[in-house]
Amino acid sequence: MDPEVLIVPIVLFLVVVAPIWLVLHYKSKRQVSQGLSEDEFKQLNELITRADKMGQRIETLEAILDTEAPEWRAKDDSSK
């Protein structure tokens, strides 16, 4: 392969792609090092609260099903 053919793609990469790549890389590094913003922290806490409530609801539903239809777990296992 002719080395002159590779010069254009290499120059384009070094002039266009590499600077953009470096800027985006260090921008994302800075965001990661700053941690969560206040809004992200609020959203995370809200999601944790919702997950806890959902877990309690699932436990309640399973308890109800255990008393009303004790064979429900066996039906679920046999359908797989």
Backbone as CSV, one residue per row, in Angstrom:
resi,resn,N_x,N_y,N_z,CA_x,CA_y,CA_z,C_x,C_y,C_z
1,MET,0.846,-1.166,0.000,0.000,0.000,0.000,0.898,1.237,0.000
2,ASP,0.454,2.218,-0.708,1.218,3.451,-0.854,1.099,4.299,0.416
3,PRO,2.211,4.723,1.037,2.137,5.517,2.273,1.485,6.876,2.089
4,GLU,1.510,7.395,0.868,0.896,8.707,0.618,-0.624,8.654,0.752
5,VAL,-1.205,7.483,0.553,-2.654,7.316,0.666,-3.098,7.468,2.122
6,LEU,-2.245,7.095,3.049,-2.584,7.173,4.469,-2.407,8.570,5.055
7,ILE,-1.728,9.444,4.381,-1.442,10.773,4.923,-2.730,11.571,5.141
8,VAL,-3.627,11.574,4.179,-4.870,12.351,4.287,-5.730,11.878,5.454
9,PRO,-6.013,10.582,5.609,-6.814,10.162,6.767,-6.133,10.450,8.113
10,ILE,-4.818,10.311,8.150,-4.112,10.580,9.408,-4.186,12.056,9.758
11,VAL,-3.982,12.920,8.786,-4.059,14.364,9.030,-5.475,14.746,9.444
12,LEU,-6.489,14.211,8.766,-7.876,14.500,9.150,-8.165,14.042,10.573
13,PHE,-7.670,12.875,10.918,-7.881,12.376,12.271,-7.230,13.304,13.295
14,LEU,-5.998,13.682,13.053,-5.263,14.520,14.010,-5.830,15.926,14.107
15,VAL,-6.373,16.446,13.010,-6.856,17.831,13.011,-8.310,17.925,13.470
16,VAL,-9.137,16.933,13.135,-10.570,17.033,13.418,-10.992,16.113,14.562
17,VAL,-10.740,14.847,14.434,-11.277,13.867,15.370,-10.584,13.914,16.725
18,ALA,-9.276,13.934,16.738,-8.535,13.881,18.007,-8.867,15.040,18.942
19,PRO,-8.899,16.297,18.466,-9.244,17.391,19.404,-10.656,17.257,19.990
20,ILE,-11.610,16.894,19.131,-12.983,16.725,19.628,-13.026,15.597,20.648
21,TRP,-12.358,14.520,20.362,-12.298,13.374,21.250,-11.704,13.773,22.599
22,LEU,-10.610,14.512,22.586,-9.970,14.931,23.835,-10.860,15.864,24.648
23,VAL,-11.494,16.821,23.982,-12.374,17.759,24.686,-13.522,17.007,25.353
24,LEU,-14.167,16.117,24.613,-15.289,15.362,25.182,-14.831,14.436,26.305
25,HIS,-13.661,13.850,26.157,-13.139,12.956,27.192,-12.920,13.708,28.500
26,TYR,-12.239,14.839,28.443,-11.947,15.564,29.669,-13.175,16.267,30.236
27,LYS,-14.119,16.619,29.378,-15.379,17.179,29.866,-16.137,16.134,30.680
28,SER,-16.192,14.900,30.181,-16.888,13.845,30.923,-16.135,13.492,32.200
29,LYS,-14.807,13.521,32.176,-14.017,13.270,33.396,-14.339,14.303,34.462
30,ARG,-14.456,15.571,34.070,-14.753,16.642,35.017,-16.147,16.452,35.625
31,GLN,-17.123,16.066,34.800,-18.472,15.845,35.304,-18.506,14.706,36.302
32,VAL,-17.768,13.656,36.041,-17.733,12.509,36.946,-17.091,12.904,38.270
33,SER,-16.033,13.705,38.211,-15.346,14.077,39.444,-16.158,15.046,40.293
34,GLN,-17.072,15.791,39.670,-17.903,16.734,40.429,-18.998,16.030,41.228
35,GLY,-19.352,14.829,40.862,-20.396,14.094,41.572,-21.774,14.455,41.065
36,LEU,-22.770,14.115,41.862,-24.161,14.351,41.474,-24.548,15.805,41.710
37,SER,-25.354,16.339,40.794,-25.905,17.670,41.011,-27.055,17.559,42.013
38,GLU,-27.550,18.695,42.443,-28.635,18.695,43.433,-29.888,18.018,42.873
39,ASP,-30.213,18.308,41.604,-31.389,17.688,40.985,-31.211,16.176,40.836
40,GLU,-30.014,15.745,40.444,-29.755,14.316,40.310,-29.844,13.617,41.656
41,PHE,-29.370,14.278,42.704,-29.447,13.713,44.050,-30.899,13.579,44.494
42,LYS,-31.725,14.585,44.200,-33.150,14.514,44.530,-33.827,13.375,43.774
43,GLN,-33.504,13.247,42.481,-34.089,12.172,41.685,-33.679,10.810,42.222
44,LEU,-32.422,10.682,42.607,-31.937,9.412,43.154,-32.675,9.055,44.432
45,ASN,-32.851,10.026,45.322,-33.584,9.769,46.564,-35.040,9.413,46.294
46,GLU,-35.637,10.075,45.305,-37.023,9.766,44.957,-37.137,8.343,44.403
47,LEU,-36.187,7.948,43.581,-36.200,6.593,43.038,-35.986,5.551,44.129
48,ILE,-35.144,5.856,45.096,-34.931,4.937,46.219,-36.222,4.772,47.010
49,THR,-36.909,5.884,47.252,-38.175,5.837,47.986,-39.206,5.006,47.226
50,ARG,-39.296,5.232,45.914,-40.252,4.469,45.097,-39.910,2.981,45.094
51,ALA,-38.631,2.660,45.018,-38.223,1.252,45.015,-38.574,0.588,46.342
52,ASP,-38.380,1.307,47.457,-38.735,0.753,48.767,-40.235,0.499,48.863
53,LYS,-41.045,1.462,48.392,-42.498,1.289,48.409,-42.912,0.116,47.533
54,MET,-42.284,0.001,46.355,-42.622,-1.097,45.454,-42.256,-2.440,46.084
55,GLY,-41.133,-2.497,46.771,-40.735,-3.733,47.451,-41.735,-4.122,48.525
56,GLN,-42.218,-3.132,49.289,-43.224,-3.409,50.313,-44.519,-3.905,49.687
57,ARG,-44.910,-3.295,48.564,-46.137,-3.716,47.885,-46.018,-5.156,47.384
58,ILE,-44.864,-5.487,46.835,-44.653,-6.852,46.337,-44.731,-7.852,47.478
59,GLU,-44.120,-7.525,48.606,-44.187,-8.415,49.769,-45.624,-8.589,50.235
60,THR,-46.398,-7.497,50.244,-47.799,-7.565,50.660,-48.604,-8.431,49.691
61,LEU,-48.394,-8.221,48.394,-49.108,-9.022,47.402,-48.756,-10.504,47.511
62,GLU,-47.486,-10.793,47.742,-47.090,-12.196,47.900,-47.723,-12.809,49.143
63,ALA,-47.814,-12.045,50.225,-48.453,-12.553,51.439,-49.932,-12.830,51.195
64,ILE,-50.596,-11.918,50.476,-52.013,-12.117,50.156,-52.182,-13.358,49.284
65,LEU,-51.338,-13.485,48.277,-51.431,-14.657,47.402,-51.132,-15.950,48.158
66,ASP,-50.200,-15.904,49.107,-49.890,-17.103,49.894,-51.097,-17.569,50.699
67,THR,-51.884,-16.629,51.205,-53.057,-17.022,51.991,-54.249,-17.371,51.097
68,GLU,-54.439,-16.638,50.007,-55.603,-16.852,49.147,-55.408,-18.021,48.178
69,ALA,-54.217,-18.140,47.613,-53.946,-19.188,46.624,-52.539,-19.732,46.868
70,PRO,-52.400,-20.657,47.826,-51.070,-21.141,48.198,-50.306,-21.814,47.055
71,GLU,-51.017,-22.275,46.047,-50.346,-22.971,44.948,-49.835,-22.019,43.862
72,TRP,-49.940,-20.717,44.040,-49.555,-19.774,42.995,-48.066,-19.842,42.656
73,ARG,-47.227,-20.131,43.625,-45.794,-20.213,43.341,-45.467,-21.460,42.513
74,ALA,-46.168,-22.541,42.763,-45.942,-23.757,41.997,-46.397,-23.574,40.546
75,LYS,-47.486,-22.844,40.342,-47.955,-22.573,38.978,-46.932,-21.747,38.220
76,ASP,-46.315,-20.803,38.884,-45.327,-19.943,38.240,-44.092,-20.738,37.832
77,ASP,-43.663,-21.672,38.679,-42.481,-22.475,38.379,-42.739,-23.441,37.236
78,SER,-43.954,-23.975,37.126,-44.250,-24.978,36.091,-44.396,-24.349,34.716
79,SER,-44.638,-23.051,34.641,-44.828,-22.406,33.337,-43.505,-22.111,32.651
80,LYS,-42.380,-22.308,33.313,-41.082,-21.993,32.712,-40.593,-23.097,31.834
